Amino acid sequence: MRRNQWLAAPLGAATAAALLSGCGSTDGSNAGSGKGVIMGISDKVKATDPASGYDSGSWLLFNNVFQSLLGFPKGGTTPEPDAAQSCGFEGPDSKVYKCTLRDGLKFSNGHSLTSKDVKHSFERTLKINDENGPAVMLASIGTIDTPDEKTVVFHLKNSDATFPSKIAAGAGSIVDHTEYPADKLRTDNKAVGSGVYKLDSINDKSASFSVNESYSGKAKPKNSGVTMKFFNQDQAALKKVLESGDVDFAYRGLAAKDIAGLASKTGDQKVEVVQGAGAEVEHLVFNMNDPVAGKLPVRKAIAYLVDREALVKEVYDGTATSLYSIVPAGIASHTTAFFDRYGGSPQPAKAKAVLHAAGIKDKVKITLYSTPSRFGPSTDQELQLIAKQLNDSGLFEADVKSVDFEQYDKDIAEGKYGVYVKGWVPDYPDADNFTQPFFGPDNVLRNNYDNKEITGTIIPATSAKADRGAAATDYGRLQDIVADEVPLLPLWQSKQYAVARQNVTGLQWSLDASTVFRFWEISKG
């Protein structure tokens, strides 16, 4: 996934039939009202061109400056029309997807948005194929037809029922074909879109957005503009400016202990914590070719011994929740497969039994690898606690090694680690995005795990089902296989937080499983 950090309603039959929506406002009534808002954020915006950005900060910009054919409604995970008037699959195999554009769409520069721009946007992302971009999400696209100015028809190479969700994300951003070259990235740090906001300026310290008066859609901006201030992972500085009132709210980047501390305050505090559902997950990953971690009894013993509740409480101060399957809670088709098999608390007797049954009587020597430079400063503490849990059982002799991410990533690719940690932030809120990338010979976990039933039967079957509810049985079977074979051990899933001054409202509509941060819902009294 993007950011390769590497609640949700089911995606139902609405994606199989045509998705319909009203025309939205084209009379200027979408012009923003209210005060401007200042936000503090730890992430950088690494790109302003949608063909390149594949990180959290960049997608935050894309979701507000550009329109996609579809979008996720606040609080929901079923894509709905945005720039499109209607969209839907044609035929039974989820291989032809047709969209009809709204009337009156315009970019912020006044140019009309037509099917030519849509075709150009997708084709340039695929052609440029930037290593830091989202082209991988669009790989199922074969050809794109534009029979008229309002109609776009995608012919997919293979069945892809999640295509609507993919193009509702940042990868579906529509750009002006006269402003964005077909074969290279735009490099002037400017952005021209048809979204709710315009990018006025951006540098290493801040970005400024104003309401796009040319926008035609359903959003009603509740502020006159947004300024983002970047703090580049400086948690202390972000907390300081929030408490002083130099920013109106903070999103991403506060330390877990600070969020927990602020949430526990009562009385006339100056700030308040807004909490929402999160879909970011973290797993302990096992290299199936490793002489120790490659043994199933060892992996099962670890599954019996890891105490997720202790991790969540002692390391993350309750800002995460225990995760018991590869598909997180709040995503359609989630099960509790690991809880069902290994329980919700440590079971050393069962761990001992599974090892002894395999003839493993001596303590298992194992190293857990961490990289706080990628997954946050708490990662080392987390793995040290897991090592302690294993050692306290008397069955393991575990230690932890912390490695800089560049070396960490290289060593994993070379198969040097037996056990290591990986985080994942989804591109779109569907079980597909928590499963398909993790399996097969080139999976993003790089753990040499390849189950033929998953890759050859289950994933092709789920990819063909436009009614996502109909895929639940297949996804249940997949989660059972993962729990049985333990190529990874789910640890936790995030909660989302924003911490705001008390006169700021609307943040709850940006803290859901869609991962879309909606500037237009925020207001300041």
Secondary structure by P-SEA (a helix, b strand, c coil): cccccccccccccccccbbbbcccccccccccccbbbbbbbccccccccccccccaaaaaaaaccccccbbbcccccccccccccccccccccccbbbbbbbccccccccccccaaaaaaaaaaaaaaccccccccccccccccccccccbbbbbccccccaaaaaaaccccccccccccccccccccccccccccccccccccccccccccccccccccccccbbbbbbcccaaaaaaaaaaacccccccccccaaaaaaaaaccccccbbbbbbbbcccccccccccccccccaaaaaaaaacccaaaaacccccccbbbbccccccccccccccccccccccccaaaaaaaaaaacccccbbbbbbbbccccccaaaaaaaaaaaaaaaacccbbbbbbbcaaaaaaaaaacccccbbbbbbbcccccccccccccccccccccccccccccccaaaaaaaccccccaaaaaaaaaaaaaaaccccccbbbbbbbbbccccccccccccccccccccccccc
